[in-house]
Amino acid sequence: MNISNSMSKYSGCGKLKYSAFYTRYFTHRSPKFLFEIGVYKGDSLRVWQDFFPHCKIVGLDINEEAKVLAPEFEVYVGNQRDTKLLDKIFSTHGLPDIIIDDGGHTRSQQITSLAHIFPKMSPDSLYIIEDMQVNYTKPWNDQPLSTYDYLMNLIKLPNSKSGMSYRSIIFESTICMLVK
């Protein structure tokens, strides 16, 4: 299935603006486990299931209603800053091949989950952060260090000093992807 068609089919997920990005980077991938932070009504999970039919798709959302609106998926309820919850999810399912952070969008949420999960991921795994533009507006700029500045600091430091070993960091308009 074409990812743009799937995104159009589930237009409520808001992913259509990223269809070219995901088509470019996902077309030749066959992940076993995709984890999405911030699933709202579950339409984005449906997009990934259409595109990766043999992949385990698991979500996390702060809203309890997400579990009810996406009953065909395992959706955990909690904040992406809760590292104990993240550890519980990954001890149950293993580490994902792809993580998509479309969660709370605050600087602290994005940085906490990225710093906690990414070092544990396997080589060639992807960690994607959507909607980076909101990092500069209230209420999402909840701490002095922006997610963008955090990522730029990773680029400035050698992998061995940052503790965040990565192969590449790709910035496109409002989205960023780290490749392990």
Summary of the structure (lengths in Angstrom):
residues: 180
radius of gyration: 15.3
end to end distance: 26.4
largest distance: 44.0
contacts: 566
relative contact order: 0.13
helix: 44%
strand: 19%
